[in-house]
Structures are given as structure tokens and as C-alpha cells.
Amino acid sequence: MIGVTASTVGFGRGVAGLAALKVTLGAVSARIVGGEPIARGAAFDSDLRALLEALLRTAAEAVSDP
């Protein structure tokens, strides 16, 4: 399981890099959590918190149902 994001000035700036990273990680059958850019600004903390919560939820599911 891998959590991916990009911290960017604007949402659109990290999209291409993350798309390439997802393709690479998909080639090794990685379980990807997240994958959307997190723009610096007012919503940064809540967006980062949501990604971390998704990682924790996914990890708990993996432990419960290997």
C-alpha cells in the first residue's frame, strides 16, 4: 500500500506527475491510496488529514482482510 500526493501551488500542477507515478506503481501492482494533488492554502490541512485517514482506513482493512 502506497499513499501518493503532490504538494503544489495549484491543484492542476501535480496532476501529470501523479499520473506518471500511478502508472509506474501500477506496473508493480501497488495498492495506491490517494493520488490527487494537495494544493497549499486554506484546505491543505484538511486535504492532508483526509489522505492520512484514507491510509489508516486502508491499512486497517488490509489487516482485517488479508
Secondary structure, DSSP 8 states (H G I E B T S, - for coil): -EEE--EESSGGGGHHHHHHHHHHHHHTT--EEE-S-EESSTTHHHHHHHHHHHHHHHHHHHHH--
